């Protein structure tokens, strides 16, 4: 259980010389301490943290790939910070990407005409979704940050990850119009896309043959993540790792590791059309 509280302490000493105010804000803990100290008194404060929870949705067939290394590095670095890190390795789990009637346990809401959106919504309300979906939703529900680690396939995410999106982020759990975008049901969580590409950075520039990479991110970051209420952090992109030197690939890993050290200090991007198409 997470606890959010405000605390104000006054430590008084006989002859106050100055007042020092120390304020720090954590997503889980807000603590304000006001100290009156003297030349003869030293007060040492140790900051306390509750463990943040991170979920990594990982989609790559090869553990020794750069995607695999990026995932492992995130687990290692975030764990060092005291975070509780959970990974959904979709290929290893043999995650079912198809949204079918099998996702609904028991009777259908309308057995005459199957509508997956309606049926999954009704099943969620009745707690009658398939067990694998309930488990993934539980992981999302407790996470403070969800990282999606994948290779870019056909200007999008792999089918197995898209299937995870389709089956897990159902109406009632992740969104419920008009509770979407800034009011989405996952609005107190962060999301981050970390992915590799086949083309180099120039190909994905505004004047490049593939167009600005931001165009491709619009349906994922805005149409999925932001729609569900996630606060979206800037993407971590490794361009064309297959065609660069080993030294360059190591630099990609180092850059990711360095970023993760201060990931909780980052501000979300302004997820509006202007960001993607200006």
Secondary structure, DSSP 8 states (H G I E B T S, - for coil): -------EEEE--SS--EEEEEEEE-SS-EEEEEEEE-TT------------EEEEEEE-S-TTSHHHHHHHHHHHHHHHTT-EEEEEEHHHHT------GGGB-S--S-TTS--HHHHHHHHHHHT-B-HHHHHHHHHHHH-SEEEEEEE-BTTB--HHHHHHHHHHS-BTTTBBTTB-GGG-TTTT-EEEEEEE-SS-TTTTSTTSTT--HHHHHIIIIIIIIITTT-EE---EEETTGGGS-HHHHHHHHHHHHHHHHTGGG------SHHHHH-
